[in-house]
Amino acid sequence: MGLRKVPDGPLRDGFTTGTSATAAVKAALVSIIEQKKQSKVNVHLPIDKILEIKIHTNEFTNDSAKCSVIKDAGDDPDVTNGAEVGCEIQLTKSKEIKFVGGEGVGTVTLPGLELAVGEPAINPVPRKMMTSAVQKLLHDYDLECGLVISIFVTNGKKMAKRTLNERVGILNGLSILGTSGIVKPYSSSSYIASIEQGIDVAVANGINEVVINSGARSEKYLRQLFPNLTEQSFIHFGNWIGETLNKISTSKIEKVTIGIMLGKAVKLAYGRTDTHSCVSSWNKEFVVSVAAACGYDSTTTDKILELNMAGRLTEIFPFNSEENFYQKLLEKCYFQSKEIINKVALDVYLIGKSGEYIKYKKI
């Protein structure tokens, strides 16, 4: 789930699946009221901004409609960029506005999220956006009725396999997301939201110990060290160690193990908790200072300056638990992390390329 290199030049904002669904619902209801196909609608965003959204498809009868929008994530490499997000709505005699999950929208199966178990994974802010848009139209046209709103995402079940939804108990589809309505390129808000959801789900299911790691490969190795922990105990931080630790610091988690590979460890040791290569790079001079503190002279430290990537440090320092360089590096990772989760028990493991590991020996 790594990110592509950020394009050169100004980046274009996009809009969320929540904004897409709201545009579809609004257009669908207007098409019933006016008995006219809609080509575009204005959506009021939570950030007090109005966005004009193009309508992709629109079918209607006297009391029902189907409508869809093509989600545009701008220059963000979002899984759902270009996805067809839509709705089917049915007017009812009740004044209730009810949401149901259509094809490609996941169902909540574990406690800990903002939605009850059994509910479609349509998050609170998108629900509020759709409800407000519908209520205003019903009021403006003096209509006394309710709606059943079924949201769908074409191929959503397949796209969900590329997300962390199943890890947090959202099965058979995507989540309808969005807090601002806008997608900021490379802000990675959806990934960070999945991290926070993962921690909430872990706590809600009685888990007080988590293992945080960069992704599937490091998790595979760490699972062998912690065979008794459940799937929900393993949280992928990707490049966002700081956001993960901040969330943990406000939760009921009592123990954390960080499993980290060398490239990210060098950045964390230096205090860089966002380790994406577009945001931070490894500091060779800092690494030289770590080696010097371990007693290495310029013959060795000069070799560090010649390296083009941190992962090649194993060419200089043998990868084993007795190597002081790695212990000193892990010590710095430990204290950088402890500044954020000072009340939580912490262990740190440096993970090698083939699954070998070095555990930080606390003094």
Summary of the structure (lengths in Angstrom):
residues: 363
radius of gyration: 24.3
end to end distance: 35.5
largest distance: 82.4
contacts: 1242
relative contact order: 0.11
helix: 36%
strand: 23%
